[in-house]
Amino acid sequence: MPAVSSRTALQLLMLLALGALLLGLGLCVGSTGWSPWFGAQAFPDDTMRQILWDIRAPRSVGAWLAGALLGLAGAMAQGLFRNPLADPYLLGCSAGASLGVAALLFAIGLSPTATALALRIGMTGAAFSGAVLAVVLSLVLARGVEHGLRLLLAGVVVGVVLGSGAALLTLINQDALRAMQAFMLGSTGFVGWSAVQVMALSLGVCLLVGLGCSRTLDALTLGEDTARSLGQRLTLIRLLLIAALSLATGAAVAQCGLIAFVGLIAPHLVRSWGPTPHGALLLLAPLTGGALLLAADIGARWVIAPQELPVGIITALLGGSYLLYLMHRRGSVLGGAR
């Protein structure tokens, strides 16, 4: 495991403190807006305690974990493909998850057998299965992991095809349109403690894999030939990283739906604080992604309470605004250098 510098340790502590603060705020915001959990009148009855523990707490922790998974997956994807615009959905995970959910909703009502199977799998299982299917198809089309560009193109093709399939199934089954819309826009409203356990376990496994491969990611920044000359086993490392980022993305998407920009923006924010090796990036990006998504989820609950915005809309607005800011800043720097 890579050593942690004093600057990275300070950033870790600050991000952990920010996450703890946001978790406290998440417990204070419910369907009616601001209702704090602290103070003498915080728990007037057992119902409020149950709301706090069974609804707000798992939702807040789950939002943080989903953001952490997406931030980690984005950091691994950008390092693996050496592309700052790579995101966790690059290998078609989002389209595969959408197809899985659309197929589940389409199967319900076709026959008693299909309905029973669909209910047994559930939306979470269908989304995760679809995400895994998309990654496997991308690997098959790319004929392995040796060629990064071919894998990228295969992911794009798989995403387009599976996304079209999901759209077709939704068009045929109009009753599924509302459920699919909620999935496509992202929501943490249905996250329970079982989902929190799944995401926490996935985060731990993926983080260990990523940290174990961090030196190879650093070597890849110098080029594939240089990485091979340094003795890095690129084929094995690529397989491990693709498996880890697919697991991280699939776990987050299966529990919270499609949430845009978190996996793309979190690594960029970390790099904007200064030069960061991948060992530190893979620690800081999950904490940043968790804080981003949890803050967006708190905003989604509070802005128009008692109604609620889909959290994916807020992350898209924040992420798009940040990318526009980066474009403007870099354009100004380039313009001034002429």
Secondary structure, DSSP 8 states (H G I E B T S, - for coil): -----HHHHHHHHHHHHHHHHHHHHHHHEETTEE--S-STTS-SSHHHHHHIIIIIHHHHHHHHHHHHHHHHHHHHHHHHHT-TT--TTTTSHHHHHHHHHHHHHHHTTT-HHHHHHHHHHHHHHHHHHHHHHHHHHHHHHHTSSS-HHHHHHHHHHHHHHHHHHHHHHHHH-GGGHHHHHHHHH---TT--HHHHHHHHHHHHHHHHHHHHTHHHHHHHTT-HHHHHHTT--HHHHHHHHHHHHHHHHHHHHHHH----SHHHHHHHHHHTTS---HHHHHHHHHHHHHHHHHHHHHHHHHTTTTS---HHHHHHHHHHHHHHHHHHHHHHHHHHT-
